[in-house]
Amino acid sequence: MQTYDISNRFEQNPLLSPADLQPSMAGLEIACLLNPGVFRYGGKIWLVVRVAERPPQQAGIISFPVLKPNGDMEIIKLDEADPELDAADPRVINFRGTDYLTTLSHLRLLSSEDGIHFKEEPGYGPLWGQGVYETFGIEDCRVSQLADEYYLTFTAVSPNGVSVGLRTTRDWRSFHRHGLIFPPHNKDCAIFEEKIGGRYYAFHRPSSVDIGGNYIWLASSPDGIHWGGHRLLARTRSGYWDSQRVGAGAAPIRTDRGWLAIYHGADANHRYCLGALLLDLEDPSTVIGRTEHPIMEPTAPYETTGFFGHVVFTNGHVVDGDRLTIYYGAADEHVCGASFSIREILSQL
């Protein structure tokens, strides 16, 4: 199969795997590391890694943790042979009409001097789900910096649906919780790192199982908390690599040609690749260009085989001149890195 991949994968990949971190508590194991948010702080590069945990699995039993609204953890055990259990998907199961996640995710902070070797630092994190809308965990954090404040948008999961939560911080030790900023069903939210015309802007991805599809939308806000002015930005494309769903990566990058946004797309076989959009600097609801082919595809062994194979998925990056370093989740199991030339990405539009 022909590939259009223009990434330069780190030789050290995978940078992080489940065995590199310790479980949050006794009786749990780390099943996956996924989709880190990325930011600079204190002269270092930091990752906000999604850590997915579960009890060690026993033959014939599916067991998984959930959080109670008060923060206590409960372990649910189900008989694999129960006729009312649908466990075809390793990520989500259905039992008696109710969906559950097979793992419980929280967020860990890891720092690096060189952008390759990451470690946890005492006093930073972890971040856990809190309250009735986060009982199945918090996932896939994206970090945007505006002035000296960091905005953390993340997927909040519960039996009530999949939503977008927001927390803000200035020091990464204390956080202000703003609750849900987009109700179910919504995810893949990334806030622009500059105001445009005095307003905040953000990508988000509402979903519909009946009419419409999994498309990228744009919203604006007077304060970064209350969002409206929703505009459809990018749809899936029949017959393409992004035919089934699309969603934003991290905050877009300002270039002299427009806002460059890296996004993920998946086909009907759940194969996830990365592509790019170019948006007008003054009116980001105007799409100037889009890559016909993916700029990164799951081809490395650690991307094609894992907890959920054939996946490359990014929530975060850092920019150094023309060099774009993307940190990404591979096969829903590992954290990896790859670099790109911004000029080369723009040439693909």
Short mmCIF file of the C-alpha atoms (twelve columns), coordinates in Angstrom:
data_MODEL
# 
_entry.id   MODEL 
# 
loop_
_atom_site.group_PDB 
_atom_site.id 
_atom_site.type_symbol 
_atom_site.label_atom_id 
_atom_site.label_alt_id 
_atom_site.label_comp_id 
_atom_site.label_asym_id 
_atom_site.label_seq_id 
_atom_site.Cartn_x 
_atom_site.Cartn_y 
_atom_site.Cartn_z 
_atom_site.pdbx_PDB_model_num 
ATOM 1   C CA . MET A 1   0.000   0.000   0.000  1 
ATOM 2   C CA . GLN A 2   1.367   3.409   -0.953 1 
ATOM 3   C CA . THR A 3   2.207   5.699   1.961  1 
ATOM 4   C CA . TYR A 4   2.387   9.494   2.023  1 
ATOM 5   C CA . ASP A 5   3.904   9.639   5.513  1 
ATOM 6   C CA . ILE A 6   6.261   12.646  5.905  1 
ATOM 7   C CA . SER A 7   7.021   12.206  9.630  1 
ATOM 8   C CA . ASN A 8   10.422  11.570  11.177 1 
ATOM 9   C CA . ARG A 9   9.805   9.154   14.018 1 
ATOM 10  C CA . PHE A 10  12.084  9.292   17.034 1 
ATOM 11  C CA . GLU A 11  14.625  6.469   17.056 1 
ATOM 12  C CA . GLN A 12  13.861  6.056   20.766 1 
ATOM 13  C CA . ASN A 13  10.170  5.204   20.158 1 
ATOM 14  C CA . PRO A 14  8.208   4.157   22.089 1 
ATOM 15  C CA . LEU A 15  9.176   6.876   24.559 1 
ATOM 16  C CA . LEU A 16  6.814   5.541   27.218 1 
ATOM 17  C CA . SER A 17  5.091   2.179   27.654 1 
ATOM 18  C CA . PRO A 18  2.845   0.843   30.447 1 
ATOM 19  C CA . ALA A 19  5.769   -0.849  32.242 1 
ATOM 20  C CA . ASP A 20  7.565   2.520   32.578 1 
ATOM 21  C CA . LEU A 21  5.084   3.860   35.155 1 
ATOM 22  C CA . GLN A 22  3.737   2.510   38.430 1 
ATOM 23  C CA . PRO A 23  0.008   1.825   38.890 1 
ATOM 24  C CA . SER A 24  -1.826  4.401   40.960 1 
ATOM 25  C CA . MET A 25  -2.684  1.859   43.668 1 
ATOM 26  C CA . ALA A 26  -2.355  -1.782  44.647 1 
ATOM 27  C CA . GLY A 27  -4.669  -4.148  42.815 1 
ATOM 28  C CA . LEU A 28  -4.505  -2.270  39.510 1 
ATOM 29  C CA . GLU A 29  -2.270  -2.559  36.457 1 
ATOM 30  C CA . ILE A 30  -1.574  -0.050  33.704 1 
ATOM 31  C CA . ALA A 31  -3.071  -1.350  30.469 1 
ATOM 32  C CA . CYS A 32  -2.298  1.632   28.227 1 
ATOM 33  C CA . LEU A 33  -0.605  5.000   27.975 1 
ATOM 34  C CA . LEU A 34  -2.361  7.264   25.518 1 
ATOM 35  C CA . ASN A 35  -2.544  10.578  23.699 1 
ATOM 36  C CA . PRO A 36  -0.590  13.128  25.775 1 
ATOM 37  C CA . GLY A 37  -1.225  16.833  25.947 1 
ATOM 38  C CA . VAL A 38  2.010   18.815  25.666 1 
ATOM 39  C CA . PHE A 39  3.235   22.123  27.103 1 
ATOM 40  C CA . ARG A 40  6.360   24.034  28.094 1 
ATOM 41  C CA . TYR A 41  6.856   25.033  31.712 1 
ATOM 42  C CA . GLY A 42  9.916   25.865  33.792 1 
ATOM 43  C CA . GLY A 43  12.285  25.397  30.847 1 
ATOM 44  C CA . LYS A 44  11.116  21.817  30.252 1 
ATOM 45  C CA . ILE A 45  8.758   19.959  27.939 1 
ATOM 46  C CA . TRP A 46  5.895   18.330  29.800 1 
ATOM 47  C CA . LEU A 47  3.411   15.640  28.856 1 
ATOM 48  C CA . VAL A 48  -0.066  15.171  30.324 1 
ATOM 49  C CA . VAL A 49  -0.342  11.441  29.695 1 
ATOM 50  C CA . ARG A 50  -3.586  9.526   29.854 1 
ATOM 51  C CA . VAL A 51  -2.985  6.462   32.043 1 
ATOM 52  C CA . ALA A 52  -5.595  3.719   31.655 1 
ATOM 53  C CA . GLU A 53  -5.787  1.162   34.469 1 
ATOM 54  C CA . ARG A 54  -7.731  -1.961  35.345 1 
ATOM 55  C CA . PRO A 55  -7.369  -4.966  37.675 1 
ATOM 56  C CA . PRO A 56  -5.289  -7.879  36.349 1 
ATOM 57  C CA . GLN A 57  -7.685  -9.883  34.205 1 
ATOM 58  C CA . GLN A 58  -8.741  -13.416 35.146 1 
ATOM 59  C CA . ALA A 59  -9.915  -16.136 32.768 1 
ATOM 60  C CA . GLY A 60  -13.642 -15.908 32.114 1 
ATOM 61  C CA . ILE A 61  -14.042 -12.602 33.985 1 
ATOM 62  C CA . ILE A 62  -14.009 -9.008  32.752 1 
ATOM 63  C CA . SER A 63  -13.224 -6.634  35.607 1 
ATOM 64  C CA . PHE A 64  -12.823 -2.868  35.501 1 
ATOM 65  C CA . PRO A 65  -12.815 0.100   37.895 1 
ATOM 66  C CA . VAL A 66  -15.237 3.034   38.036 1 
ATOM 67  C CA . LEU A 67  -15.194 6.102   40.248 1 
ATOM 68  C CA . LYS A 68  -18.098 6.914   42.508 1 
ATOM 69  C CA . PRO A 69  -19.177 10.581  42.553 1 
ATOM 70  C CA . ASN A 70  -17.467 10.963  45.960 1 
ATOM 71  C CA . GLY A 71  -14.131 9.820   44.482 1 
ATOM 72  C CA . ASP A 72  -14.085 6.274   45.881 1 
ATOM 73  C CA . MET A 73  -13.235 3.488   43.440 1 
ATOM 74  C CA . GLU A 74  -15.415 0.451   42.766 1 
ATOM 75  C CA . ILE A 75  -14.348 -2.706  40.901 1 
ATOM 76  C CA . ILE A 76  -17.044 -4.270  38.722 1 
ATOM 77  C CA . LYS A 77  -16.706 -7.931  37.695 1 
ATOM 78  C CA . LEU A 78  -18.746 -9.525  34.905 1 
ATOM 79  C CA . ASP A 79  -18.939 -13.095 33.652 1 
ATOM 80  C CA . GLU A 80  -17.506 -13.181 30.133 1 
ATOM 81  C CA . ALA A 81  -20.100 -15.800 29.137 1 
ATOM 82  C CA . ASP A 82  -23.101 -13.740 30.258 1 
ATOM 83  C CA . PRO A 83  -25.460 -13.491 27.258 1 
ATOM 84  C CA . GLU A 84  -26.293 -9.900  28.202 1 
ATOM 85  C CA . LEU A 85  -22.628 -8.864  27.835 1 
ATOM 86  C CA . ASP A 86  -21.252 -7.488  24.555 1 
ATOM 87  C CA . ALA A 87  -17.447 -7.388  24.834 1 
ATOM 88  C CA . ALA A 88  -16.494 -7.297  21.144 1 
ATOM 89  C CA . ASP A 89  -14.639 -3.987  21.550 1 
ATOM 90  C CA . PRO A 90  -11.609 -4.089  23.899 1 
ATOM 91  C CA . ARG A 91  -12.264 -0.453  24.883 1 
ATOM 92  C CA . VAL A 92  -16.026 -0.312  25.517 1 
ATOM 93  C CA . ILE A 93  -18.412 -3.047  26.620 1 
ATOM 94  C CA . ASN A 94  -22.180 -3.112  26.989 1 
ATOM 95  C CA . PHE A 95  -23.923 -4.954  29.796 1 
ATOM 96  C CA . ARG A 96  -27.709 -5.015  30.097 1 
ATOM 97  C CA . GLY A 97  -28.013 -1.947  27.887 1 
ATOM 98  C CA . THR A 98  -25.402 0.149   29.723 1 
ATOM 99  C CA . ASP A 99  -21.970 1.035   28.301 1 
ATOM 100 C CA . TYR A 100 -18.819 0.754   30.409 1 
ATOM 101 C CA . LEU A 101 -15.149 1.429   29.714 1 
ATOM 102 C CA . THR A 102 -12.831 -1.531  30.224 1 
ATOM 103 C CA . THR A 103 -10.240 0.780   31.815 1 
ATOM 104 C CA . LEU A 104 -10.338 3.843   34.065 1 
ATOM 105 C CA . SER A 105 -8.174  6.763   32.922 1 
ATOM 106 C CA . HIS A 106 -6.518  9.539   34.871 1 
ATOM 107 C CA . LEU A 107 -3.811  12.045  33.876 1 
ATOM 108 C CA . ARG A 108 -0.133  12.043  34.870 1 
ATOM 109 C CA . LEU A 109 2.411   14.856  34.450 1 
ATOM 110 C CA . LEU A 110 5.895   13.948  33.180 1 
ATOM 111 C CA . SER A 111 8.731   16.345  32.353 1 
ATOM 112 C CA . SER A 112 11.804  16.179  30.136 1 
ATOM 113 C CA . GLU A 113 14.969  18.210  29.635 1 
ATOM 114 C CA . ASP A 114 15.550  16.874  26.114 1 
ATOM 115 C CA . GLY A 115 12.050  16.083  24.857 1 
ATOM 116 C CA . ILE A 116 12.857  12.362  24.725 1 
ATOM 117 C CA . HIS A 117 13.364  11.057  28.255 1 
ATOM 118 C CA . PHE A 118 10.391  11.789  30.516 1 
ATOM 119 C CA . LYS A 119 9.890   11.285  34.224 1 
ATOM 120 C CA . GLU A 120 7.345   12.108  36.907 1 
ATOM 121 C CA . GLU A 121 8.252   14.900  39.323 1 
ATOM 122 C CA . PRO A 122 7.123   14.963  42.971 1 
ATOM 123 C CA . GLY A 123 4.361   17.443  43.649 1 
ATOM 124 C CA . TYR A 124 2.893   17.438  40.140 1 
ATOM 125 C CA . GLY A 125 -0.259  15.401  39.537 1 
ATOM 126 C CA . PRO A 126 -1.921  13.038  39.121 1 
ATOM 127 C CA . LEU A 127 -5.284  14.431  38.008 1 
ATOM 128 C CA . TRP A 128 -8.371  12.296  38.625 1 
ATOM 129 C CA . GLY A 129 -11.969 12.479  37.562 1 
ATOM 130 C CA . GLN A 130 -14.233 14.206  40.054 1 
ATOM 131 C CA . GLY A 131 -17.991 14.255  40.373 1 
ATOM 132 C CA . VAL A 132 -20.900 12.604  38.623 1 
ATOM 133 C CA . TYR A 133 -19.787 13.470  35.061 1 
ATOM 134 C CA . GLU A 134 -16.297 11.924  35.379 1 
ATOM 135 C CA . THR A 135 -16.976 8.549   37.022 1 
ATOM 136 C CA . PHE A 136 -15.558 6.631   34.027 1 
ATOM 137 C CA . GLY A 137 -12.433 8.798   34.091 1 
ATOM 138 C CA . ILE A 138 -10.861 11.751  32.302 1 
ATOM 139 C CA . GLU A 139 -9.033  11.297  29.006 1 
ATOM 140 C CA . ASP A 140 -7.060  12.851  26.152 1 
ATOM 141 C CA . CYS A 141 -6.098  16.199  27.659 1 
ATOM 142 C CA . ARG A 142 -5.140  19.093  25.384 1 
ATOM 143 C CA . VAL A 143 -3.205  22.031  26.843 1 
ATOM 144 C CA . SER A 144 -3.345  25.606  25.579 1 
ATOM 145 C CA . GLN A 145 -1.355  28.483  27.054 1 
ATOM 146 C CA . LEU A 146 -2.734  32.024  26.978 1 
ATOM 147 C CA . ALA A 147 -0.425  34.502  28.729 1 
ATOM 148 C CA . ASP A 148 0.578   32.788  32.001 1 
ATOM 149 C CA . GLU A 149 -2.520  30.611  32.272 1 
ATOM 150 C CA . TYR A 150 -2.865  27.050  31.005 1 
ATOM 151 C CA . TYR A 151 -6.229  25.709  29.832 1 
ATOM 152 C CA . LEU A 152 -6.717  21.943  30.114 1 
ATOM 153 C CA . THR A 153 -9.557  20.588  27.998 1 
ATOM 154 C CA . PHE A 154 -10.236 16.888  28.394 1 
ATOM 155 C CA . THR A 155 -12.804 14.201  27.721 1 
ATOM 156 C CA . ALA A 156 -15.011 13.561  30.741 1 
ATOM 157 C CA . VAL A 157 -16.689 10.151  30.647 1 
ATOM 158 C CA . SER A 158 -19.582 8.780   32.709 1 
ATOM 159 C CA . PRO A 159 -22.807 6.814   32.192 1 
ATOM 160 C CA . ASN A 160 -24.307 10.213  31.328 1 
ATOM 161 C CA . GLY A 161 -22.182 10.470  28.189 1 
ATOM 162 C CA . VAL A 162 -18.910 11.805  26.819 1 
ATOM 163 C CA . SER A 163 -18.354 15.517  27.484 1 
ATOM 164 C CA . VAL A 164 -15.633 18.185  27.513 1 
ATOM 165 C CA . GLY A 165 -14.313 19.367  30.866 1 
ATOM 166 C CA . LEU A 166 -12.065 22.329  31.627 1 
ATOM 167 C CA . ARG A 167 -9.516  23.026  34.337 1 
ATOM 168 C CA . THR A 168 -7.083  25.944  34.442 1 
ATOM 169 C CA . THR A 169 -3.790  26.444  36.252 1 
ATOM 170 C CA . ARG A 170 -0.815  28.766  36.460 1 
ATOM 171 C CA . ASP A 171 1.560   26.588  38.483 1 
ATOM 172 C CA . TRP A 172 0.515   22.969  37.676 1 
ATOM 173 C CA . ARG A 173 0.050   22.312  41.384 1 
ATOM 174 C CA . SER A 174 -3.329  23.935  42.003 1 
ATOM 175 C CA . PHE A 175 -6.201  23.790  39.511 1 
ATOM 176 C CA . HIS A 176 -9.500  25.579  39.101 1 
ATOM 177 C CA . ARG A 177 -12.341 23.340  37.929 1 
ATOM 178 C CA . HIS A 178 -14.811 24.918  35.514 1 
ATOM 179 C CA . GLY A 179 -17.021 21.847  35.034 1 
ATOM 180 C CA . LEU A 180 -18.302 20.897  31.585 1 
ATOM 181 C CA . ILE A 181 -17.927 23.433  28.775 1 
ATOM 182 C CA . PHE A 182 -19.498 21.174  26.097 1 
ATOM 183 C CA . PRO A 183 -22.207 18.636  27.025 1 
ATOM 184 C CA . PRO A 184 -22.554 15.096  25.605 1 
ATOM 185 C CA . HIS A 185 -21.740 13.877  23.099 1 
ATOM 186 C CA . ASN A 186 -18.580 15.905  22.525 1 
ATOM 187 C CA . LYS A 187 -14.790 15.571  22.663 1 
ATOM 188 C CA . ASP A 188 -11.542 16.548  20.875 1 
ATOM 189 C CA . CYS A 189 -11.608 20.123  22.192 1 
ATOM 190 C CA . ALA A 190 -8.567  22.375  21.730 1 
ATOM 191 C CA . ILE A 191 -8.522  26.098  22.558 1 
ATOM 192 C CA . PHE A 192 -6.548  28.462  20.316 1 
ATOM 193 C CA . GLU A 193 -3.531  30.032  22.046 1 
ATOM 194 C CA . GLU A 194 -4.388  33.532  20.812 1 
ATOM 195 C CA . LYS A 195 -7.584  35.552  20.832 1 
ATOM 196 C CA . ILE A 196 -8.943  36.625  17.453 1 
ATOM 197 C CA . GLY A 197 -10.900 39.863  17.393 1 
ATOM 198 C CA . GLY A 198 -10.963 39.828  21.187 1 
ATOM 199 C CA . ARG A 199 -12.610 36.395  21.361 1 
ATOM 200 C CA . TYR A 200 -11.432 32.930  22.305 1 
ATOM 201 C CA . TYR A 201 -11.766 30.148  19.735 1 
ATOM 202 C CA . ALA A 202 -11.824 26.375  20.120 1 
ATOM 203 C CA . PHE A 203 -12.208 23.226  18.084 1 
ATOM 204 C CA . HIS A 204 -14.661 20.596  19.280 1 
ATOM 205 C CA . ARG A 205 -16.275 17.440  17.941 1 
ATOM 206 C CA . PRO A 206 -19.991 16.833  18.575 1 
ATOM 207 C CA . SER A 207 -21.242 13.461  17.389 1 
ATOM 208 C CA . SER A 208 -24.449 12.031  16.001 1 
ATOM 209 C CA . VAL A 209 -25.276 8.384   15.415 1 
ATOM 210 C CA . ASP A 210 -28.315 9.101   13.257 1 
ATOM 211 C CA . ILE A 211 -27.973 12.325  11.227 1 
ATOM 212 C CA . GLY A 212 -24.692 14.056  10.506 1 
ATOM 213 C CA . GLY A 213 -21.399 12.553  11.586 1 
ATOM 214 C CA . ASN A 214 -18.181 12.926  13.551 1 
ATOM 215 C CA . TYR A 215 -17.003 16.304  12.248 1 
ATOM 216 C CA . ILE A 216 -14.712 19.095  13.467 1 
ATOM 217 C CA . TRP A 217 -16.561 22.226  14.611 1 
ATOM 218 C CA . LEU A 218 -15.383 25.690  15.659 1 
ATOM 219 C CA . ALA A 219 -16.771 27.703  18.582 1 
ATOM 220 C CA . SER A 220 -16.020 31.140  20.024 1 
ATOM 221 C CA . SER A 221 -16.270 32.603  23.501 1 
ATOM 222 C CA . PRO A 222 -16.001 35.980  25.256 1 
ATOM 223 C CA . ASP A 223 -14.305 34.482  28.330 1 
ATOM 224 C CA . GLY A 224 -12.970 30.989  27.487 1 
ATOM 225 C CA . ILE A 225 -15.732 29.397  29.569 1 
ATOM 226 C CA . HIS A 226 -19.039 30.027  27.795 1 
ATOM 227 C CA . TRP A 227 -19.073 28.919  24.161 1 
ATOM 228 C CA . GLY A 228 -21.309 29.657  21.184 1 
ATOM 229 C CA . GLY A 229 -21.186 30.793  17.558 1 
ATOM 230 C CA . HIS A 230 -20.715 27.195  16.464 1 
ATOM 231 C CA . ARG A 231 -19.585 26.649  12.870 1 
ATOM 232 C CA . LEU A 232 -18.956 23.386  11.023 1 
ATOM 233 C CA . LEU A 233 -15.297 23.324  9.983  1 
ATOM 234 C CA . ALA A 234 -14.400 19.952  8.454  1 
ATOM 235 C CA . ARG A 235 -16.445 16.903  7.512  1 
ATOM 236 C CA . THR A 236 -15.403 13.329  6.858  1 
ATOM 237 C CA . ARG A 237 -14.680 12.452  3.206  1 
ATOM 238 C CA . SER A 238 -16.168 9.347   1.604  1 
ATOM 239 C CA . GLY A 239 -13.541 7.074   0.095  1 
ATOM 240 C CA . TYR A 240 -10.671 8.806   1.910  1 
ATOM 241 C CA . TRP A 241 -8.507  7.852   4.866  1 
ATOM 242 C CA . ASP A 242 -10.699 10.125  7.038  1 
ATOM 243 C CA . SER A 243 -14.050 8.741   5.874  1 
ATOM 244 C CA . GLN A 244 -15.494 7.715   9.250  1 
ATOM 245 C CA . ARG A 245 -14.520 10.382  11.791 1 
ATOM 246 C CA . VAL A 246 -12.286 13.418  12.153 1 
ATOM 247 C CA . GLY A 247 -11.203 15.323  15.260 1 
ATOM 248 C CA . ALA A 248 -8.806  18.090  16.217 1 
ATOM 249 C CA . GLY A 249 -5.348  17.536  17.612 1 
ATOM 250 C CA . ALA A 250 -3.811  20.333  19.676 1 
ATOM 251 C CA . ALA A 251 -4.253  24.099  19.357 1 
ATOM 252 C CA . PRO A 252 -3.475  25.308  15.811 1 
ATOM 253 C CA . ILE A 253 -0.143  26.863  14.895 1 
ATOM 254 C CA . ARG A 254 0.058   30.426  13.555 1 
ATOM 255 C CA . THR A 255 1.949   30.576  10.242 1 
ATOM 256 C CA . ASP A 256 2.271   33.355  7.676  1 
ATOM 257 C CA . ARG A 257 -0.213  31.446  5.499  1 
ATOM 258 C CA . GLY A 258 -2.845  30.798  8.156  1 
ATOM 259 C CA . TRP A 259 -3.634  28.675  11.199 1 
ATOM 260 C CA . LEU A 260 -2.154  25.202  10.674 1 
ATOM 261 C CA . ALA A 261 -4.204  22.569  12.492 1 
ATOM 262 C CA . ILE A 262 -3.138  18.931  12.798 1 
ATOM 263 C CA . TYR A 263 -6.109  16.574  13.019 1 
ATOM 264 C CA . HIS A 264 -6.805  12.846  13.190 1 
ATOM 265 C CA . GLY A 265 -9.018  10.896  10.846 1 
ATOM 266 C CA . ALA A 266 -10.209 7.308   10.818 1 
ATOM 267 C CA . ASP A 267 -11.757 5.039   8.217  1 
ATOM 268 C CA . ALA A 268 -14.403 2.343   8.566  1 
ATOM 269 C CA . ASN A 269 -11.705 -0.109  9.748  1 
ATOM 270 C CA . HIS A 270 -10.797 2.202   12.679 1 
ATOM 271 C CA . ARG A 271 -7.389  2.983   11.175 1 
ATOM 272 C CA . TYR A 272 -6.287  6.357   12.567 1 
ATOM 273 C CA . CYS A 273 -3.955  8.693   10.645 1 
ATOM 274 C CA . LEU A 274 -2.969  12.370  10.908 1 
ATOM 275 C CA . GLY A 275 -3.698  15.137  8.429  1 
ATOM 276 C CA . ALA A 276 -3.671  18.942  8.357  1 
ATOM 277 C CA . LEU A 277 -6.031  21.873  7.801  1 
ATOM 278 C CA . LEU A 278 -5.146  25.502  7.032  1 
ATOM 279 C CA . LEU A 279 -7.502  28.188  8.343  1 
ATOM 280 C CA . ASP A 280 -7.730  31.908  7.659  1 
ATOM 281 C CA . LEU A 281 -5.896  33.977  10.286 1 
ATOM 282 C CA . GLU A 282 -8.672  36.546  10.707 1 
ATOM 283 C CA . ASP A 283 -11.621 34.178  10.197 1 
ATOM 284 C CA . PRO A 284 -10.691 30.664  11.357 1 
ATOM 285 C CA . SER A 285 -14.062 29.322  10.193 1 
ATOM 286 C CA . THR A 286 -12.709 29.667  6.630  1 
ATOM 287 C CA . VAL A 287 -10.756 26.587  5.481  1 
ATOM 288 C CA . ILE A 288 -8.009  27.542  3.021  1 
ATOM 289 C CA . GLY A 289 -6.549  24.085  2.490  1 
ATOM 290 C CA . ARG A 290 -6.577  20.451  3.577  1 
ATOM 291 C CA . THR A 291 -4.233  17.557  2.986  1 
ATOM 292 C CA . GLU A 292 -5.545  15.028  0.504  1 
ATOM 293 C CA . HIS A 293 -3.374  12.287  1.967  1 
ATOM 294 C CA . PRO A 294 -2.347  11.689  5.585  1 
ATOM 295 C CA . ILE A 295 0.926   13.204  6.764  1 
ATOM 296 C CA . MET A 296 1.390   10.293  9.190  1 
ATOM 297 C CA . GLU A 297 0.051   6.725   9.052  1 
ATOM 298 C CA . PRO A 298 0.341   3.771   11.471 1 
ATOM 299 C CA . THR A 299 3.153   1.752   9.911  1 
ATOM 300 C CA . ALA A 300 5.672   1.064   12.704 1 
ATOM 301 C CA . PRO A 301 5.171   -2.182  14.669 1 
ATOM 302 C CA . TYR A 302 4.371   -0.261  17.878 1 
ATOM 303 C CA . GLU A 303 1.610   1.586   15.944 1 
ATOM 304 C CA . THR A 304 0.034   -1.385  14.199 1 
ATOM 305 C CA . THR A 305 0.006   -3.798  17.158 1 
ATOM 306 C CA . GLY A 306 -1.110  -3.008  20.685 1 
ATOM 307 C CA . PHE A 307 -4.200  -2.545  22.855 1 
ATOM 308 C CA . PHE A 308 -6.030  -1.187  19.780 1 
ATOM 309 C CA . GLY A 309 -3.831  -1.419  16.701 1 
ATOM 310 C CA . HIS A 310 -3.364  0.725   13.608 1 
ATOM 311 C CA . VAL A 311 -3.609  4.003   15.483 1 
ATOM 312 C CA . VAL A 312 -1.584  7.228   15.561 1 
ATOM 313 C CA . PHE A 313 -3.382  9.932   17.549 1 
ATOM 314 C CA . THR A 314 -2.063  13.285  18.754 1 
ATOM 315 C CA . ASN A 315 -3.243  15.827  21.324 1 
ATOM 316 C CA . GLY A 316 -0.062  17.864  21.634 1 
ATOM 317 C CA . HIS A 317 3.052   19.318  20.078 1 
ATOM 318 C CA . VAL A 318 5.819   21.887  20.483 1 
ATOM 319 C CA . VAL A 319 7.093   24.269  17.814 1 
ATOM 320 C CA . ASP A 320 10.699  25.374  17.280 1 
ATOM 321 C CA . GLY A 321 10.883  27.489  14.129 1 
ATOM 322 C CA . ASP A 322 10.100  25.212  11.205 1 
ATOM 323 C CA . ARG A 323 10.345  22.096  13.373 1 
ATOM 324 C CA . LEU A 324 7.083   20.679  14.685 1 
ATOM 325 C CA . THR A 325 7.485   17.921  17.276 1 
ATOM 326 C CA . ILE A 326 4.338   15.895  17.735 1 
ATOM 327 C CA . TYR A 327 3.858   13.568  20.682 1 
ATOM 328 C CA . TYR A 328 1.300   10.903  19.950 1 
ATOM 329 C CA . GLY A 329 -0.404  7.776   21.163 1 
ATOM 330 C CA . ALA A 330 0.473   4.600   19.243 1 
ATOM 331 C CA . ALA A 331 -1.889  1.603   19.088 1 
ATOM 332 C CA . ASP A 332 -3.674  2.949   22.201 1 
ATOM 333 C CA . GLU A 333 -0.750  1.635   24.268 1 
ATOM 334 C CA . HIS A 334 2.463   3.678   23.904 1 
ATOM 335 C CA . VAL A 335 3.551   7.317   23.835 1 
ATOM 336 C CA . CYS A 336 5.831   8.219   20.926 1 
ATOM 337 C CA . GLY A 337 7.374   11.235  19.231 1 
ATOM 338 C CA . ALA A 338 7.888   12.398  15.646 1 
ATOM 339 C CA . SER A 339 9.109   15.583  14.011 1 
ATOM 340 C CA . PHE A 340 7.874   17.365  10.900 1 
ATOM 341 C CA . SER A 341 8.826   20.364  8.803  1 
ATOM 342 C CA . ILE A 342 6.012   22.908  8.937  1 
ATOM 343 C CA . ARG A 343 6.950   24.077  5.438  1 
ATOM 344 C CA . GLU A 344 6.649   20.498  4.171  1 
ATOM 345 C CA . ILE A 345 3.220   20.099  5.750  1 
ATOM 346 C CA . LEU A 346 2.077   23.359  4.142  1 
ATOM 347 C CA . SER A 347 3.328   22.086  0.776  1 
ATOM 348 C CA . GLN A 348 0.957   19.097  1.061  1 
ATOM 349 C CA . LEU A 349 -2.179  21.263  1.334  1 
# 
